[in-house]
Amino acid sequence: MASPTLVVVSGPPGTGKTTLAHIVAAAVGCPALCRDEIKEGMVHATPGFTPSRTDDLSRRTLETFFDVLGLLVRAGVTVVAEAAFQDRLWRPHLEPLCDRAVVRIIRCMVSADVAQARIARRLEGNVQRAAHDDRGYLRAAHDGQDPSDGLVPISLPTPTLRVDTTDGYQPQIAEILTFINGAGNA
């Protein structure tokens, strides 16, 4: 039996990870598993929830995300997994899956200004974003801190493609799909 493909879409907040993950999943014909969407679903069952960078729901979300991701990969399902994927938190959960799937990492990037504008815009237009500490992220940026400082990209020995999502996708979707299918590394 051939191994499924695990496409890991990563990057700091506001870089377009979720949007790209859904586009890629639709193009490949597989599910997209998005960490923030899982947390948003958990918030519905947690009255009075207040987000913070270290809230208990974030830990539970991480566990649930990897339980579901592991189940899909072990079942032979190709899947697009989307999250910030900080190395110290996520690599230990991804390493065991590398033996069961062909892993491709996509690292979304934009300038800090673009990321902050996107975060502010989605806060205004999406009530589910209340599950996340977007306001804390914007406060840190306003105070002159780099909110994504300390966000170390995943360090796995697997092909990685950097994608600029500032205005469309560079490289374009067709090139991203070629990368996923194993015809190139970046």
Disulfide bonds with the S-S distance in Angstrom:
none
